[in-house]
Amino acid sequence: MSRGIWQQLAALTPARIGLGRTGSAQTTAETLRFALAHATARDAVHTPFDADKVASDIAALGLATLVADSAADSRQTYLLRPDLGRRLSAEARDRLAAAAAAPIDLALVVGDGLSSSAVHAHASAMVSALLPHIRREGWSLGPVVVARQARVALGDEVGEILNARLVLVLIGERPGLSSPDSLGLYLTHAPRQGRNDGERNCISNIHGAGLSPDIAAFKAAWLMREALARRLTGVALKDESDRTLEAAERPFTLQRPG
């Protein structure tokens, strides 16, 4: 295959293809690009999470917020003990219980996950895109919980304490070499401790060169309506929202790499 064809294909994907070589080795430029991408991915994992700033940005949208910690007391513990990231700290559990009132339709949790960079970049825009759908449906919300050292399953305990019908967790995804700032959404019906991943729906790859917040919010709202109607989430609920995108109130376009 000619070099020109490889260049055309490479322009269509962030994947590393058609890199060229010098003798039997990669070129210096591509080796440096790979090293930079790897360093950026590591930074995404280890960059300190500014939970207060994220909470402030979400509060500016008119929502109550609560900053909480998981049972992992440091980043090192979080990485070595994934189970602790799935549980609230005792203090956070008490504060959340004190904030709980009447049952609610939806609990929103924003967690750093494995990429605080993703949450810093996209969380407030994602919540902003969700709000029109939430208000249109008339769903009741508790305080948005902004959680440090969080895993997806932390939302189960949050939703259980808040007596929520659904919990939607916005969390930084494991960084890749082409997408260190990708955000994921995880939806669980009737959240409670002990739920497994097969009982959730996931919308992933939300970032500048992936899924836009508007499309992700549209998909999430569709899944939430269906989850409440069918009283389930997970493998039994298939995302068929693409069938209704053309009938949406405003046009959507997928973002493509520049």
Order of alpha helices (4+ residues) and beta strands (2+ residues): alpha-alpha-alpha-beta-alpha-alpha-beta-alpha-beta-alpha-beta-beta-beta-alpha
